[in-house]
Amino acid sequence: MRRSVAFTALALSGVLLAGCSTSPANDAAPETSAPTTAADPTAIVDIRVGLEPTSLDVTTTSGAGLVQVMRGNVYQGLVGLTEDRTIVPALATEWDISEDGLTYTFTVRDGVVFHDGTPMTMDDVVASLTAASADDSKNPDAKRMTGVVSVTATDDSTVQIVLAERDINFLETLTTGAGYIVSQTSTVDLASATNGTGPYTLGQWNRGATLSLEPFADYWGDAPSNGGVVFHYIADEATAATALRGGELDVLVGASPETTELFAADDAFQVAEGESTSWMTLGFNHTVESLQDQRVREAIRRSIDKTELIEVLGGQALEVGTITVPSDTWHVDATDTAAFDTAEAKKLLKEAGYEDLELTLTVSNTYDTIITEFIAAELAEVGIDVTIETVEFATWLEDVFTNKKFEMTMVLHVDPATATYYANPNYYWSYDNAEVQGLIADARTALTEDERDEAMRDAVTLVAEDSASDWLYSPKNIIVAGSDVAGFAVDRNSTNFPVSGITIAE
């Protein structure tokens, strides 16, 4: 932890973590540690996180690295999301949902200004939501806004959104990038700068090293409890552990088993395990002829021993079997849908006529090569020759995620809504299953959460039985921090990591 003399001094190495609360979006911090001395409001919090954003433009850019830094910290929507997934007021003070579930009416907060000092207007609200839901929208979360029929300002402080059909998840959608309100008059280059309404402005982005956030003096809500935050992009675990012990880092997110063991018995540090909504997914391109055959996909799944893979990786992960984790309200145990069985895998490949199959596995260089090498070795045992193609993450986004130029790929999905993307044939997998689409539609239009969860359970079970992808494991979310740090989010913090409530003791 460092002490800030001035916010402009944040540039290279300070970092800050935030917490969450119950009512407005960024006010409260989760209970983590409990330092016995008072917090230093000028302290800068240094945090090691995972992927670095490829761009800062939240209206066009995908990636958990961008979401983790920007959501609620720099950009905001009409509503916000707490760590326990409660919807809370943000740029709207209140809202009403019509009895048929089709019309949402929001009272927009007065006195909000963008970081460039210009007031947020109703035109900004209407234009932002209209653009995000347009047919030609490039917003990465636009796929969640397809049901929007109209966005209209009915007076100087009220905006009304009309949907084509009921969407039980619509308020949560408005907390994603699709719901961010951005200035319509700003000339800021959003790829390298920001102009949001949140409690922090962008300090400095040193590509490949750090990204700092500074408190915004004219923020409409409560001021952050710290003097700023610096996100550090340190890929090497040993380097990160050394930085934590040396005081250059305050919080280390996504700790490895080795790092966890190193600090677990040291009273100067705390180790926390939070809920994780993430799946290391082996994605199949369903336009590839061999992978259109369910028997081939199931054979691939049965060829990979997930238990051994998790052991190889140090044990900090769960077997899942489909696109759900135990903390999901619609969780099902699907680990037996394609259990490890090489004899059955060979039988399926023979039946499908693919006893000598060649496939390319395209993967970002951000992942440990031990995983892809393990997969290739396992598949070789059943006669599948895998060529591993390693690329930069930006290239992966362009070639695989956007242009769908791949056969197999591997990526860590962290979006809690990922299960619903199996109903979208335009998503990068090109998976097209009418029955799954119907179940996901039933879930979205459900009248109650119980009805939604029942439909979701059926959908994720069917996705598993069809071997739409393989889900290698769900990593545990381990955070190591100094014992003087409090208020950092521990659950699902790869996509919702508010940092304004993080404190460091004096």
N, C-alpha and C positions, 0 to 999 in steps of 0.2 A: 504494500500500500504506500502511496505517496501523498503528500499534502500539497494541495494546490494553492499557489500564491495568486494566480489569476487563471481564469478558464482557458486563456490562450496557451497556457503552458502544458495543456493536455497532449499535445501533439504526438509524441512518440511512444510513451509507455504507460500511461495511466489507464485503468479500466474500472468500470463500475457495473455492478449487477443490480437488478431491480426486483421488487416483490409485487404482490398483487393484493387486492382487497375485496371488499364487499360492495362498495358503491362508488364513487366514480372509478372509472376504469383503471387508474394507476395509483390510487391513493394508499392502499395497504400492502403490507409485505407479508409473505407467508412465514410461518413459524419455522425457523431453522435452528440456528444456534442462539445462545442467550448470553452475550458478553455482559460482564458485571459492571463495566464502566460505561460512561455516557458515549454516545456516538459523536464522531467528528463530522460535522456537516460539510467540511471542506475537503474531506478525504476523497481521493480519486481511487476508484476500484479497478484493478487489473484482472481481466478474465481471459482464460484460454478457452476458445471455442473450436468448433470443427471447421467446416468449409467456409472459405472466404467468398463473398459475393463476386459474381463476374461483372456486375453492373449495379448501380444504385437505383435504377429506374424501376420503381415498384409497379408501374403501369404496363410494363412489357416483359419483365424479367422473372424467370422461374428460379427456384433454388431455396433450400432451407436456410442457407447462410444469410440470405437477404431478409427473409422473413424473421429469423431469430433476432436480428439487429433492429429492424425497422418497426415491427408490429407493436403498436401502442407506445413505443419509445419516441419515434420520430413522426410516424404517420398514424392517423386515427380515422375511424369510421363513425357513423352515427351511434353505434353501440360498441362496447368493449367486451373482453372475455377475461375472466379471472382464472387463476391457476386451477380451481376446481370446476372450471367450465361453466360458470354462472355468467349470464348475459347482464351487463351493467350499463348505465348511461355513459356516454362519451360526448360526442358532438351533438347528440340529442339529449334533452333532459327527461323526456318521457315519450311514450308511444302507445298506440292503440291498434289492436288487430281486429278487423271486422269478424262478425260471427261466422261467415263462410270461409274465413282464412285467406281471402284474396286481396284485401286492401290493408296496407300498413300506413298509419299516419303518425308522423314524427314531429315533435316540437323541437326545432333546432335551437341550440344554445346561442345566446347572445354574447357578444364581446369576444369572440374567438378571432385571433389573428394568425396569419401564416408567419413562418420564420423570417420572411423578408419584410415583415411589418405591415403588409396589406390586410385589411379585414376580410374574413371569410364571408361570402355572400350566398344568398340562395341560388344565384346562378352557378356558383362553384359546386354547390351540393347537387343540383339537378344535372349539370353537365358531367360531373364526375361519374355519377351512377348511370347516367344514360350511356356514356362512352363505354363503361365497363360491361354493360349488358347488350351492346350493339352486336349485330351479326358478324361484323368484321373486327370485333374487339381483339386486341393482342394481349389483353390482360391475362396473366396465367391462371387466374381464378374465374375467368369469364364463363367457363363450363358450368359453374354453379349458379349462374345468373340467367340461364336461358329461358326461364319462366317469366321474366319481367316483361310486362306489356307496356307500362308507361311509368314515367317519373315526372311528377308535376308539383310545382310550388303553388299551393292554394292561397297563401297570403305571405306576408313578410317573414314569418317564422315557422311556417308549416310546410312540410313536404309529404307528398302522398305517393306511395309505390303500389301499383296494381299488378298482380300476378295472374297468369293464365290458369293456374291450378294451385291448390294448397301445397305449401312446402314447409314441413315441420322444422326444417333446418335453416330456414331463411335468415332468421336473426343472426345465427352463427356465421352464415355466409357473409353478412355485412361486417363481420369483424376481420375478414380476410382482405387480401389485396384488392379484391373486387369492390369492397366497400369503402376504401380510403377516399377521403375528400382532398382533392388537389386543386391548386389555384389555376384558374383558366386564363389569367393575365400574366402569369410569371414567365420570364424569359430564361429561367435557370435551366441549365443542361442537366436533366435529371439522371443522366447516366453517370455523372461524376460528382454531382452535388445534390442537395435535398431542399425541399421547401414544404415541410409538413406543418401540423398544428400541435404536435406532441410536446412533452416536457423537455425534450432534448433536440438540439440542433447538431448537425454534423460538425465535428471539430476538424479532423484531418484524416484523410485516407491515404496511408502509405501502403500502396499495393504490395502484396506479398508479405506484409509484416503486421500492421495494426490499423484499426479504425477507431477513432475516438468520438465520443459524444459529449457535448457541453450543455449544461442546463440553459433552458430558454427563459430569459428574464420576464418576458411578457406572456408566459403560459397562463391559460385560463384557470387551471386547477392548482392544487397544492404543489409547491416547489419540491424538487427531488431532495431526498435525504442525504445526498452525497454531493461531492463537488464535480463529479464527472465520471465517465466510464471509458475504459479503453479495452477493446476486444483484440486479443492477440491470436494470430494464426500460426501456431507452432505445431507442426505435424509430428515432429520427433518426440516421443513420450519421455525419453530420458532428459532431453533439453527442457521440456515443460516441467518435469518433476524438479529439476535443479533450479529452475526459475521460481517455482513455488516455495521451495525451501529457502531460497536466497532472498525472498521478499519482493521479487520483481512481479510475481503474480499473487493475487489474493484468492482467486477461485480457479479451479481447474475442472472444466466440464468434460464429461466423457472419459473419465480416467480408465486406464488399462488395468488388468488384474495386477500387474507388477507394481504400478503406481499405487494402487489401493493398498496392497500389502505393505508397501514402503512407509505409508503414513498412518496406517490403522491404529498403531499402538503409541503414537506420538501425541501427547496432550496439547501440543502447540497447534494441532490441526484437528479438523472434524471431517468425518467421511459420512456422506448421506447417500441413500439410494432412493430414487424417485420412480414414479411410474413412467414407463416409456411407451410411446405409440410409434413404433418403428419396426420395419421388417426389412431384413436384407433379402432382397427379392431377385430370383433368377427369372428374368423376363424372357418370354418367347415371342418372336415376331410371328403373328398368326397369318401373315401373308406368305410365309415360306412354306413350300409344298410339304416337306416332311413334317413340319411342326403343326400343320393343320390336322394331322392325325392324332387323336386323343391318346392312342396307344403309345405313340412315340413320346409324347409329353409325359405320360405316366411312367414310361420306362426310364426317362431321365430322372424323374423324381425318386423312383425306387432305387436308382443307382448310387445316390449320394447318401452316405451315412451321416445324418445330422448330429447324432450323439457324438460321434468321433470328431466331427468338424468343430463342435462347440468345445470339446476337450482340447483340441489343438489350439484353439483361440484363447484358452485360459479359463473357460468355464463361466464367464460373466454373460450368459445369454440363455434364452429359453427356446425350446422347440415350440413351434406354433402349428404348422400344418395348413394354415389358411391365413387370410388377411384380417386377422383379429388378434387382440391380446387380452389377457385375463381382466384388465381394468375396463374393457369395453362392456357396456350393458348388454350387448348382443353377442357376447363371446360364446363360442362353441369350441370344444376340443376336437380338432380334425387331424390330429397327428397320425391317425391310423388309416387315413384315406389313401396314402401311397407310401406305406412303410418301407423301410430299407429291405430290399430283397432282390439281389442281383440275378438269381435264377428266373424270377418272374419278369424282371426287366428284359432279359435276353429273349424270353418267350414272347413278350409283347412286341419286341423289335422284329423278331422273325415273322410273326403273324402280320405285321404291317409291311414287311418286305424291305426293312431297313437294317439288315444285319451289319452292313459296313457303311456307317453314316459319317459324314464329315460336316462339322459345324464350326462357325467362328463365334467366339465369345468376346464381345467388345465391351471394355470396361474402363472407367476413369482411373487415372493414376493416383487418385486420392485413397484408394483402398489397398489394404495389405495384399501383396501378391500371393501370400500363403493360401488365401481363400480360393483364388482362381486356379492356382496350381493344384489344390486339393480337388476341386471340381473336375479339372481335366484328367487327373489321375483316376478318379472314381469312374468317370464315363469311359475311359479307355478300357476298363475292366469288362465292359459289356459291348465293346466294339465300336464305340463312338469316338472318332478322332477329333479333338477340339484344338483349334488354333486360337490362342489368346492374343487379342489385339488391344494394346493399352494406349489410351489417348488422354490428352489434357481434358479437364472437366468442361471447359468451354467448348471444346470440340465435341465432347459427348453430348452436351446440350443441343448443339447444332445438328450433328449427324444422326444421333439415336433418338433423342427426345422430340426434336422438331421435324426432322426429315425422315425418320423411321428407317434409316439405312443400317440395318443390323440383322443378325439371325438370333443370337442369344445375347443378353446383356445382364449385368448385375449392378444393382443400385440400392442404396438404403432409402426406402420410402419412409417419410416421417409425418406426412399429412394424415391426420386422423380420418379424413374423408376418402382416403385412397380406395377403400373397398367399393365405394360408389362409382369409381372410374371404370370398373369392369363392366358397367352398363353403357359405356361410351365407346362405340366402335372407332371413333376418331382419335382416341387416346393412343399413345405411341405403341402399345401392344397390338392394336388393330383387332382386339378380341370382340367378336360379334355373336352374342348368344341371346336370343329373344327372350328365353325364360328368365335369365339373369336380369335382363333389362326390365322385364315386367315386375320382378320382385323388388328391384331397387326403386322403381316408380311407386310401387305400393308402399314402400318404406317412406319415401319422400312425402307422399300425400296422406299419410296416416293421420288419424284424428288424435291419437294418443301416443305417448312414448312407448307404451307396452306393445301397441300394434306395430309401431316402427321397428322395435327391437325383434319382434317375431319374424317380420319380413326380412330383416337384415340377417338373422341367423340362417334362414332358409337360403338366402343369396350366397353368403360366404361358404356355406356347406356345399352348395352346387358348384361354386367356383373351384372348390377343392377337389370335388369328385371329377370335375372336368379337367383338372390339372391345367387351368388357364395359365398359371405361372408355377414356379416353385418358391417356397418361402423357407430360406435356409435357416434363419434363426431370428429372434428378436433380442437385440442387445439390451442388457440392463443399463439403466441410466445412473451412473455413479459420479458423484461430485465430491471433490476434495477441496477444502477451503481452510483458511486460517481460523483459529478459534476465536479471533476477534471480529469475524465477519458474521453478519446476520441479514435476514430478509431476502435471501436469494431463492428463486424458484427452483424446486427440485423435481416437480412432476411435468412431463411432456414439454420440457423447456427447449427442445430443438425447434419448436414452432411457436412458442408463446413464452417469451423470456423478458418480462418487464423488469427494468433495472432501477426505477426511481426509488424503490423502497429499500435498496441495499444499503447497509450501514457498516461502518468500521469503527470500532471503539477507539477512543482517544488514547 
